[in-house]
Amino acid sequence: MANLFSKDEDLLKSSPFIGAEILKLLEQSDQSRISIFDVASKLKKKGKLGVRTIYYGMLFLYSLDIIEFEEPYLVLKC
C-alpha cells in the first residue's frame, strides 16, 4: 500500500501543491466551480501528473472543507 505522503515525494506533485493549483483554476472560473474533467485536462497539460496525484489534491481540499463535489463539478465553498 502506498503512502499518501512520503519524504521522498516530489513537492511539485504533492497534495497541497496540486490543491493550490486546483484552487487557482477555481478562482479563474466565473462561477467558482469547475468540471473535474477540465481540472484533469488542464493539470495534465502543465506537467506529467497522473490521475492519482490529481485525486489526492482534490481529497486534500475536500478534507480541509474548502471544496465540495457536485458531480461532475468541484465547487469552491468560500
LOKETOR-991077 format. One record per atom (N, C-alpha, C, O): atom name; chain; residue in three letters; residue number from 1; y, x negated, z negated. Coordinates in nm, 2 decimals, decimal comma. Layout:
<site CA; A; ALA; NUM; <Y; X; Z>>
...
//
This chain:
<site N; A; MET; 1; <-0,12; -0,08; 0,00>>
<site CA; A; MET; 1; <0,00; 0,00; 0,00>>
<site C; A; MET; 1; <0,12; -0,09; 0,00>>
<site O; A; MET; 1; <0,13; -0,18; -0,08>>
<site N; A; ALA; 2; <0,22; -0,06; 0,09>>
<site CA; A; ALA; 2; <0,34; -0,14; 0,10>>
<site C; A; ALA; 2; <0,44; -0,10; -0,01>>
<site O; A; ALA; 2; <0,45; 0,02; -0,04>>
<site N; A; ASN; 3; <0,52; -0,19; -0,05>>
<site CA; A; ASN; 3; <0,62; -0,16; -0,15>>
<site C; A; ASN; 3; <0,75; -0,11; -0,08>>
<site O; A; ASN; 3; <0,77; -0,15; 0,04>>
<site N; A; LEU; 4; <0,82; -0,03; -0,14>>
<site CA; A; LEU; 4; <0,95; 0,02; -0,08>>
<site C; A; LEU; 4; <1,05; -0,09; -0,08>>
<site O; A; LEU; 4; <1,13; -0,10; 0,02>>
<site N; A; PHE; 5; <1,05; -0,17; -0,18>>
<site CA; A; PHE; 5; <1,14; -0,28; -0,19>>
<site C; A; PHE; 5; <1,07; -0,41; -0,21>>
<site O; A; PHE; 5; <0,96; -0,41; -0,28>>
<site N; A; SER; 6; <1,12; -0,52; -0,15>>
<site CA; A; SER; 6; <1,05; -0,65; -0,17>>
<site C; A; SER; 6; <1,15; -0,76; -0,17>>
<site O; A; SER; 6; <1,26; -0,75; -0,11>>
<site N; A; LYS; 7; <1,12; -0,86; -0,24>>
<site CA; A; LYS; 7; <1,22; -0,98; -0,25>>
<site C; A; LYS; 7; <1,23; -1,05; -0,11>>
<site O; A; LYS; 7; <1,33; -1,12; -0,09>>
<site N; A; ASP; 8; <1,13; -1,03; -0,03>>
<site CA; A; ASP; 8; <1,13; -1,10; 0,10>>
<site C; A; ASP; 8; <1,18; -1,01; 0,21>>
<site O; A; ASP; 8; <1,17; -1,04; 0,33>>
<site N; A; GLU; 9; <1,23; -0,89; 0,17>>
<site CA; A; GLU; 9; <1,28; -0,80; 0,27>>
<site C; A; GLU; 9; <1,41; -0,84; 0,34>>
<site O; A; GLU; 9; <1,50; -0,90; 0,28>>
<site N; A; ASP; 10; <1,42; -0,81; 0,47>>
<site CA; A; ASP; 10; <1,54; -0,84; 0,55>>
<site C; A; ASP; 10; <1,65; -0,74; 0,50>>
<site O; A; ASP; 10; <1,63; -0,62; 0,51>>
<site N; A; LEU; 11; <1,76; -0,79; 0,44>>
<site CA; A; LEU; 11; <1,86; -0,70; 0,39>>
<site C; A; LEU; 11; <1,92; -0,60; 0,49>>
<site O; A; LEU; 11; <1,96; -0,49; 0,45>>
<site N; A; LEU; 12; <1,92; -0,64; 0,61>>
<site CA; A; LEU; 12; <1,98; -0,55; 0,72>>
<site C; A; LEU; 12; <1,88; -0,44; 0,75>>
<site O; A; LEU; 12; <1,92; -0,35; 0,83>>
<site N; A; LYS; 13; <1,76; -0,44; 0,70>>
<site CA; A; LYS; 13; <1,67; -0,34; 0,72>>
<site C; A; LYS; 13; <1,63; -0,27; 0,59>>
<site O; A; LYS; 13; <1,53; -0,19; 0,58>>
<site N; A; SER; 14; <1,71; -0,30; 0,48>>
<site CA; A; SER; 14; <1,68; -0,24; 0,35>>
<site C; A; SER; 14; <1,73; -0,09; 0,35>>
<site O; A; SER; 14; <1,81; -0,05; 0,42>>
<site N; A; SER; 15; <1,67; -0,02; 0,26>>
<site CA; A; SER; 15; <1,70; 0,13; 0,25>>
<site C; A; SER; 15; <1,85; 0,15; 0,22>>
<site O; A; SER; 15; <1,91; 0,24; 0,28>>
<site N; A; PRO; 16; <1,91; 0,08; 0,13>>
<site CA; A; PRO; 16; <2,06; 0,10; 0,10>>
<site C; A; PRO; 16; <2,14; 0,07; 0,23>>
<site O; A; PRO; 16; <2,24; 0,14; 0,25>>
<site N; A; PHE; 17; <2,11; -0,04; 0,30>>
<site CA; A; PHE; 17; <2,19; -0,07; 0,42>>
<site C; A; PHE; 17; <2,17; 0,03; 0,53>>
<site O; A; PHE; 17; <2,27; 0,08; 0,59>>
<site N; A; ILE; 18; <2,05; 0,08; 0,55>>
<site CA; A; ILE; 18; <2,02; 0,18; 0,65>>
<site C; A; ILE; 18; <2,09; 0,31; 0,61>>
<site O; A; ILE; 18; <2,14; 0,39; 0,69>>
<site N; A; GLY; 19; <2,08; 0,34; 0,48>>
<site CA; A; GLY; 19; <2,15; 0,46; 0,42>>
<site C; A; GLY; 19; <2,30; 0,46; 0,45>>
<site O; A; GLY; 19; <2,36; 0,56; 0,49>>
<site N; A; ALA; 20; <2,36; 0,34; 0,44>>
<site CA; A; ALA; 20; <2,50; 0,33; 0,47>>
<site C; A; ALA; 20; <2,53; 0,35; 0,62>>
<site O; A; ALA; 20; <2,63; 0,41; 0,65>>
<site N; A; GLU; 21; <2,44; 0,30; 0,70>>
<site CA; A; GLU; 21; <2,46; 0,33; 0,85>>
<site C; A; GLU; 21; <2,45; 0,47; 0,88>>
<site O; A; GLU; 21; <2,52; 0,53; 0,96>>
<site N; A; ILE; 22; <2,35; 0,54; 0,81>>
<site CA; A; ILE; 22; <2,34; 0,69; 0,83>>
<site C; A; ILE; 22; <2,47; 0,76; 0,79>>
<site O; A; ILE; 22; <2,51; 0,85; 0,85>>
<site N; A; LEU; 23; <2,52; 0,72; 0,67>>
<site CA; A; LEU; 23; <2,65; 0,78; 0,62>>
<site C; A; LEU; 23; <2,76; 0,76; 0,72>>
<site O; A; LEU; 23; <2,84; 0,85; 0,74>>
<site N; A; LYS; 24; <2,77; 0,64; 0,79>>
<site CA; A; LYS; 24; <2,87; 0,62; 0,89>>
<site C; A; LYS; 24; <2,86; 0,72; 1,00>>
<site O; A; LYS; 24; <2,95; 0,77; 1,05>>
<site N; A; LEU; 25; <2,73; 0,74; 1,05>>
<site CA; A; LEU; 25; <2,71; 0,84; 1,15>>
<site C; A; LEU; 25; <2,75; 0,98; 1,11>>
<site O; A; LEU; 25; <2,80; 1,05; 1,19>>
<site N; A; LEU; 26; <2,72; 1,01; 0,99>>
<site CA; A; LEU; 26; <2,75; 1,15; 0,94>>
<site C; A; LEU; 26; <2,90; 1,16; 0,93>>
<site O; A; LEU; 26; <2,96; 1,27; 0,96>>
<site N; A; GLU; 27; <2,98; 1,06; 0,89>>
<site CA; A; GLU; 27; <3,12; 1,07; 0,88>>
<site C; A; GLU; 27; <3,19; 1,08; 1,02>>
<site O; A; GLU; 27; <3,29; 1,13; 1,03>>
<site N; A; GLN; 28; <3,12; 1,02; 1,12>>
<site CA; A; GLN; 28; <3,17; 1,03; 1,26>>
<site C; A; GLN; 28; <3,15; 1,16; 1,32>>
<site O; A; GLN; 28; <3,22; 1,20; 1,42>>
<site N; A; SER; 29; <3,06; 1,24; 1,27>>
<site CA; A; SER; 29; <3,03; 1,37; 1,33>>
<site C; A; SER; 29; <3,13; 1,47; 1,29>>
<site O; A; SER; 29; <3,20; 1,46; 1,18>>
<site N; A; ASP; 30; <3,15; 1,57; 1,37>>
<site CA; A; ASP; 30; <3,25; 1,68; 1,35>>
<site C; A; ASP; 30; <3,22; 1,76; 1,23>>
<site O; A; ASP; 30; <3,31; 1,80; 1,15>>
<site N; A; GLN; 31; <3,10; 1,80; 1,21>>
<site CA; A; GLN; 31; <3,06; 1,90; 1,11>>
<site C; A; GLN; 31; <2,99; 1,84; 0,98>>
<site O; A; GLN; 31; <2,93; 1,92; 0,91>>
<site N; A; SER; 32; <3,00; 1,71; 0,96>>
<site CA; A; SER; 32; <2,93; 1,64; 0,85>>
<site C; A; SER; 32; <2,78; 1,67; 0,86>>
<site O; A; SER; 32; <2,71; 1,68; 0,75>>
<site N; A; ARG; 33; <2,72; 1,68; 0,98>>
<site CA; A; ARG; 33; <2,58; 1,69; 0,99>>
<site C; A; ARG; 33; <2,54; 1,63; 1,12>>
<site O; A; ARG; 33; <2,62; 1,62; 1,22>>
<site N; A; ILE; 34; <2,42; 1,58; 1,13>>
<site CA; A; ILE; 34; <2,37; 1,51; 1,25>>
<site C; A; ILE; 34; <2,22; 1,53; 1,26>>
<site O; A; ILE; 34; <2,15; 1,54; 1,16>>
<site N; A; SER; 35; <2,18; 1,54; 1,38>>
<site CA; A; SER; 35; <2,03; 1,56; 1,41>>
<site C; A; SER; 35; <1,96; 1,44; 1,37>>
<site O; A; SER; 35; <2,00; 1,32; 1,39>>
<site N; A; ILE; 36; <1,84; 1,46; 1,31>>
<site CA; A; ILE; 36; <1,75; 1,35; 1,27>>
<site C; A; ILE; 36; <1,72; 1,26; 1,40>>
<site O; A; ILE; 36; <1,71; 1,14; 1,39>>
<site N; A; PHE; 37; <1,70; 1,33; 1,51>>
<site CA; A; PHE; 37; <1,67; 1,26; 1,63>>
<site C; A; PHE; 37; <1,79; 1,17; 1,68>>
<site O; A; PHE; 37; <1,76; 1,07; 1,74>>
<site N; A; ASP; 38; <1,91; 1,22; 1,67>>
<site CA; A; ASP; 38; <2,03; 1,14; 1,70>>
<site C; A; ASP; 38; <2,04; 1,02; 1,61>>
<site O; A; ASP; 38; <2,07; 0,91; 1,66>>
<site N; A; VAL; 39; <2,01; 1,04; 1,48>>
<site CA; A; VAL; 39; <2,01; 0,92; 1,39>>
<site C; A; VAL; 39; <1,91; 0,82; 1,43>>
<site O; A; VAL; 39; <1,95; 0,70; 1,44>>
<site N; A; ALA; 40; <1,79; 0,86; 1,46>>
<site CA; A; ALA; 40; <1,69; 0,76; 1,50>>
<site C; A; ALA; 40; <1,73; 0,69; 1,63>>
<site O; A; ALA; 40; <1,71; 0,57; 1,65>>
<site N; A; SER; 41; <1,78; 0,77; 1,73>>
<site CA; A; SER; 41; <1,82; 0,71; 1,86>>
<site C; A; SER; 41; <1,93; 0,61; 1,84>>
<site O; A; SER; 41; <1,92; 0,50; 1,90>>
<site N; A; LYS; 42; <2,03; 0,64; 1,77>>
<site CA; A; LYS; 42; <2,15; 0,56; 1,75>>
<site C; A; LYS; 42; <2,12; 0,43; 1,67>>
<site O; A; LYS; 42; <2,16; 0,32; 1,70>>
<site N; A; LEU; 43; <2,03; 0,45; 1,57>>
<site CA; A; LEU; 43; <2,00; 0,33; 1,48>>
<site C; A; LEU; 43; <1,90; 0,24; 1,56>>
<site O; A; LEU; 43; <1,91; 0,12; 1,54>>
<site N; A; LYS; 44; <1,82; 0,29; 1,64>>
<site CA; A; LYS; 44; <1,72; 0,21; 1,71>>
<site C; A; LYS; 44; <1,80; 0,12; 1,82>>
<site O; A; LYS; 44; <1,76; 0,01; 1,85>>
<site N; A; LYS; 45; <1,91; 0,18; 1,87>>
<site CA; A; LYS; 45; <1,99; 0,10; 1,97>>
<site C; A; LYS; 45; <2,06; -0,02; 1,90>>
<site O; A; LYS; 45; <2,09; -0,12; 1,97>>
<site N; A; LYS; 46; <2,09; 0,00; 1,77>>
<site CA; A; LYS; 46; <2,17; -0,11; 1,70>>
<site C; A; LYS; 46; <2,08; -0,23; 1,67>>
<site O; A; LYS; 46; <2,13; -0,34; 1,66>>
<site N; A; GLY; 47; <1,95; -0,21; 1,66>>
<site CA; A; GLY; 47; <1,86; -0,32; 1,62>>
<site C; A; GLY; 47; <1,72; -0,27; 1,63>>
<site O; A; GLY; 47; <1,69; -0,16; 1,65>>
<site N; A; LYS; 48; <1,63; -0,37; 1,60>>
<site CA; A; LYS; 48; <1,49; -0,33; 1,60>>
<site C; A; LYS; 48; <1,45; -0,27; 1,47>>
<site O; A; LYS; 48; <1,39; -0,33; 1,38>>
<site N; A; LEU; 49; <1,48; -0,14; 1,46>>
<site CA; A; LEU; 49; <1,44; -0,06; 1,34>>
<site C; A; LEU; 49; <1,33; 0,03; 1,37>>
<site O; A; LEU; 49; <1,33; 0,09; 1,48>>
<site N; A; GLY; 50; <1,23; 0,03; 1,29>>
<site CA; A; GLY; 50; <1,12; 0,12; 1,30>>
<site C; A; GLY; 50; <1,15; 0,26; 1,24>>
<site O; A; GLY; 50; <1,25; 0,27; 1,17>>
<site N; A; VAL; 51; <1,06; 0,35; 1,27>>
<site CA; A; VAL; 51; <1,08; 0,48; 1,21>>
<site C; A; VAL; 51; <1,07; 0,48; 1,06>>
<site O; A; VAL; 51; <1,14; 0,56; 0,99>>
<site N; A; ARG; 52; <0,98; 0,40; 1,01>>
<site CA; A; ARG; 52; <0,96; 0,39; 0,86>>
<site C; A; ARG; 52; <1,09; 0,34; 0,79>>
<site O; A; ARG; 52; <1,13; 0,39; 0,69>>
<site N; A; THR; 53; <1,16; 0,25; 0,85>>
<site CA; A; THR; 53; <1,29; 0,20; 0,80>>
<site C; A; THR; 53; <1,39; 0,31; 0,79>>
<site O; A; THR; 53; <1,46; 0,32; 0,69>>
<site N; A; ILE; 54; <1,40; 0,39; 0,90>>
<site CA; A; ILE; 54; <1,50; 0,50; 0,90>>
<site C; A; ILE; 54; <1,46; 0,60; 0,80>>
<site O; A; ILE; 54; <1,54; 0,66; 0,74>>
<site N; A; TYR; 55; <1,33; 0,63; 0,79>>
<site CA; A; TYR; 55; <1,28; 0,73; 0,70>>
<site C; A; TYR; 55; <1,31; 0,69; 0,56>>
<site O; A; TYR; 55; <1,36; 0,77; 0,48>>
<site N; A; TYR; 56; <1,29; 0,56; 0,52>>
<site CA; A; TYR; 56; <1,33; 0,51; 0,39>>
<site C; A; TYR; 56; <1,48; 0,52; 0,36>>
<site O; A; TYR; 56; <1,52; 0,55; 0,25>>
<site N; A; GLY; 57; <1,56; 0,50; 0,46>>
<site CA; A; GLY; 57; <1,70; 0,51; 0,45>>
<site C; A; GLY; 57; <1,74; 0,66; 0,42>>
<site O; A; GLY; 57; <1,83; 0,68; 0,33>>
<site N; A; MET; 58; <1,68; 0,75; 0,49>>
<site CA; A; MET; 58; <1,71; 0,89; 0,46>>
<site C; A; MET; 58; <1,66; 0,93; 0,32>>
<site O; A; MET; 58; <1,73; 1,01; 0,25>>
<site N; A; LEU; 59; <1,54; 0,89; 0,28>>
<site CA; A; LEU; 59; <1,49; 0,92; 0,15>>
<site C; A; LEU; 59; <1,58; 0,86; 0,04>>
<site O; A; LEU; 59; <1,60; 0,92; -0,07>>
<site N; A; PHE; 60; <1,64; 0,74; 0,07>>
<site CA; A; PHE; 60; <1,73; 0,68; -0,03>>
<site C; A; PHE; 60; <1,85; 0,77; -0,05>>
<site O; A; PHE; 60; <1,89; 0,79; -0,17>>
<site N; A; LEU; 61; <1,91; 0,82; 0,06>>
<site CA; A; LEU; 61; <2,03; 0,90; 0,04>>
<site C; A; LEU; 61; <1,99; 1,04; -0,02>>
<site O; A; LEU; 61; <2,07; 1,09; -0,10>>
<site N; A; TYR; 62; <1,88; 1,09; 0,01>>
<site CA; A; TYR; 62; <1,83; 1,22; -0,05>>
<site C; A; TYR; 62; <1,81; 1,20; -0,20>>
<site O; A; TYR; 62; <1,84; 1,29; -0,28>>
<site N; A; SER; 63; <1,75; 1,09; -0,24>>
<site CA; A; SER; 63; <1,72; 1,07; -0,38>>
<site C; A; SER; 63; <1,85; 1,05; -0,46>>
<site O; A; SER; 63; <1,85; 1,08; -0,58>>
<site N; A; LEU; 64; <1,95; 1,01; -0,40>>
<site CA; A; LEU; 64; <2,08; 1,00; -0,47>>
<site C; A; LEU; 64; <2,17; 1,13; -0,46>>
<site O; A; LEU; 64; <2,28; 1,13; -0,50>>
<site N; A; ASP; 65; <2,11; 1,23; -0,39>>
<site CA; A; ASP; 65; <2,17; 1,36; -0,38>>
<site C; A; ASP; 65; <2,30; 1,36; -0,30>>
<site O; A; ASP; 65; <2,40; 1,43; -0,32>>
<site N; A; ILE; 66; <2,30; 1,27; -0,19>>
<site CA; A; ILE; 66; <2,41; 1,25; -0,10>>
<site C; A; ILE; 66; <2,39; 1,34; 0,02>>
<site O; A; ILE; 66; <2,49; 1,39; 0,08>>
<site N; A; ILE; 67; <2,27; 1,36; 0,06>>
<site CA; A; ILE; 67; <2,24; 1,44; 0,18>>
<site C; A; ILE; 67; <2,14; 1,54; 0,15>>
<site O; A; ILE; 67; <2,07; 1,53; 0,04>>
<site N; A; GLU; 68; <2,12; 1,64; 0,23>>
<site CA; A; GLU; 68; <2,02; 1,74; 0,23>>
<site C; A; GLU; 68; <1,96; 1,76; 0,37>>
<site O; A; GLU; 68; <2,03; 1,73; 0,46>>
<site N; A; PHE; 69; <1,84; 1,81; 0,37>>
<site CA; A; PHE; 69; <1,78; 1,84; 0,50>>
<site C; A; PHE; 69; <1,79; 1,98; 0,54>>
<site O; A; PHE; 69; <1,75; 2,07; 0,46>>
<site N; A; GLU; 70; <1,84; 2,01; 0,65>>
<site CA; A; GLU; 70; <1,83; 2,15; 0,71>>
<site C; A; GLU; 70; <1,78; 2,12; 0,85>>
<site O; A; GLU; 70; <1,85; 2,10; 0,95>>
<site N; A; GLU; 71; <1,65; 2,13; 0,86>>
<site CA; A; GLU; 71; <1,58; 2,10; 0,99>>
<site C; A; GLU; 71; <1,65; 2,15; 1,11>>
<site O; A; GLU; 71; <1,68; 2,26; 1,12>>
<site N; A; PRO; 72; <1,67; 2,06; 1,21>>
<site CA; A; PRO; 72; <1,64; 1,92; 1,22>>
<site C; A; PRO; 72; <1,76; 1,83; 1,18>>
<site O; A; PRO; 72; <1,78; 1,73; 1,24>>
<site N; A; TYR; 73; <1,85; 1,88; 1,09>>
<site CA; A; TYR; 73; <1,97; 1,81; 1,06>>
<site C; A; TYR; 73; <1,97; 1,74; 0,93>>
<site O; A; TYR; 73; <1,90; 1,78; 0,83>>
<site N; A; LEU; 74; <2,05; 1,63; 0,92>>
<site CA; A; LEU; 74; <2,09; 1,57; 0,79>>
<site C; A; LEU; 74; <2,23; 1,63; 0,76>>
<site O; A; LEU; 74; <2,31; 1,62; 0,85>>
<site N; A; VAL; 75; <2,25; 1,67; 0,64>>
<site CA; A; VAL; 75; <2,38; 1,73; 0,61>>
<site C; A; VAL; 75; <2,44; 1,66; 0,49>>
<site O; A; VAL; 75; <2,37; 1,63; 0,39>>
<site N; A; LEU; 76; <2,56; 1,61; 0,51>>
<site CA; A; LEU; 76; <2,64; 1,54; 0,40>>
<site C; A; LEU; 76; <2,67; 1,65; 0,29>>
<site O; A; LEU; 76; <2,73; 1,75; 0,33>>
<site N; A; LYS; 77; <2,64; 1,62; 0,17>>
<site CA; A; LYS; 77; <2,67; 1,72; 0,06>>
<site C; A; LYS; 77; <2,81; 1,71; 0,00>>
<site O; A; LYS; 77; <2,86; 1,81; -0,05>>
<site N; A; CYS; 78; <2,87; 1,60; 0,02>>
<site CA; A; CYS; 78; <3,01; 1,58; -0,04>>
<site C; A; CYS; 78; <3,11; 1,65; 0,03>>
<site O; A; CYS; 78; <3,23; 1,65; -0,01>>
//
